[in-house]
């Protein structure tokens, strides 16, 4: 299985980095091929809705790192999103990538699986409800299968992540079929 792992945090050793590493390790242990795209360390401009991509199949307005991600997105069997929850939703770096899916909208519909992994300092699960709802609606629109959601709470730094949560991230990668 080909998996695209899209992370959003600019913290190379933070909570979502640790969760992404566990997911990636589980996926690799299952024999999956993983392409990791750390959005915070790439240049991805926001979609401006010029609609020119509908004519060409690619964004003609921005020359950025989506060009390196797009072929992997199109070939992927599964997409995993790993995002911090800063203010009740996925972060801006991942949102910019998702908005740019529009250039390949028709080709991305159907047949894929997706995973959402989030981490937040808050102790209330409801703080991830916006991210979870957006993820589910995107999957509904794209006709992708929900392969799991993990919301790590009370995790300000990577050391706050419990072994149970890290194992859940690993298992999401390992059990993806």
N, C-alpha and C positions, 0 to 999 in steps of 0.2 A: 504494500500500500504506500502511496506517495502522500505525505502530509506536509502542509505548509503551516508553520508555527509563526504567528505574528504577535510580537510583544510590543508593549507601549511605553514602558517605564524607562526613564533616563538614569535610573539607579542600577548600575551594573552588578551590584551585590545585594540588591534589595529583596523584598518579599516576592515580587512577581518573577524576578530573575531566578530565585531558588525554586519556585513552583514550575517555571518553564523548564529548568534543567531536569527536574524530576520527571516531568511529562516526557521530555525528549529522551531521557534515559529509558523510560518504560517503553516508548515507541521503538527505540533502537533495539532493545532486548527482545521485542516481538518480531524483529526483522523488517520493520518499516523504514522507509527512506524519508528523512526529515530535512526540509529546507527551512531554515530559520531566518526570519526577517525582523530585525529589531528596529521598529519604525522610528524610535526616538533618535537613532543614530544614522538615519537616512534622510534624504530630502524628499518629502512628499508634499507637494503643494495642494491646497484645497481645490476641489472641483468648483468651477465657476458657472456651471450649467450653460455653457456655450452651445452644447449639443453637436459639436463638430465630430466628436468621436463616433456618433451614430452612423456617420458617412464612411469613416475610415477604419473603425474597429480599434482605434487607439486615440489617446489624448493627443491632440495636435497643438494645444495651447501651452502645455507644460512639458519641458524636457527635464525629467527628474528620475528618481530611482524606482518609480512604478514600472518603468521599462524592464528592469531586472526582475521584478516580482511577478509581473503579468504572465510570462510563460509557465511559471511554476503554479500559479493559481489555476490556470486553464487545465493543466495536467493533473492536478491534485485530486485525490480521492476524498481527502478530508482537510479541513481548515481548523486550526486551534488558535483561539484568541486568548491572550494572557494580559490582563490589564489591571492596573491599580484602580481603586475607586477613590477618586478625589472628592467628587461632589455628586454622588448618587448615580453615576453613569460611567461607561467606559471612558478612557481618557482621550484627549484631542488627537494624539498621535495615531491611535488606532482608528478613530472616527474618520480622520482624513483619508486613510487607506481604504476604509469601507466605502466612503463616498465616491472614491475613484473606481470602485468596482463597476460603476455605470458604463465605463468605456467598453467593458466586456459583458454587459448585462445578459444578453441572449445566450452567450456561450457558458455563462456561469449557472444558468438555471438547471436544476435537477441533478440527481445522481451523486451528490456529495454529502458528506457527514460533517458535523461541526461540533466543537467543544468550546466552552467558555470557562476560563479560570480567572477569578478575581481575588484581590487581597485588599483589605481595608483595616484601618485602625479601629473603626467602630466595632462595638460588640453586638449591634443589632443587625440581623440579616436584612431587614427592610432597607438598609442603606445601599444594598446592591440591587434593589428591585427595579430601578430604572435600567441598569445594564442588562439584567435578566430579561426584562420585557422587550427591550430593543433587539436583543439576540434572538428571542423567540419569534418576533415579528419579521426579522430579516430572514430567518430560516423558513418561515411560512411563505414569504414572498418568493424566495429563491428555490423553494421546494427541496430544501436540504433536510437531512435527518438530524435531529438533536441527539448527539452521542454523549452528552453529559454536561452538567454545570457544577462547578465547585466554587463556593464563595468562602474564602478564608477570612475569618473575623478576628478581631483583637490582635492584629499582626502589623505593628508599626515598623518593625525591622525584621530581617530574616530569622533572627534568633527567636522571635516570638512564634514562629510556625511550629506546630506540634508534629510529632512523628506521624500521627494519624492523618493529618492534613497532607503532609508530604507524601505519604503512602497513597492517599487518594489521587494526588496528581500523577504519581507514577503509574498507578492502576489505570487511570484514564488513557494514558499513552499505551500501556501494555495491552489493554483489553479492546482497543479500537480495532474493529473488524469491518 
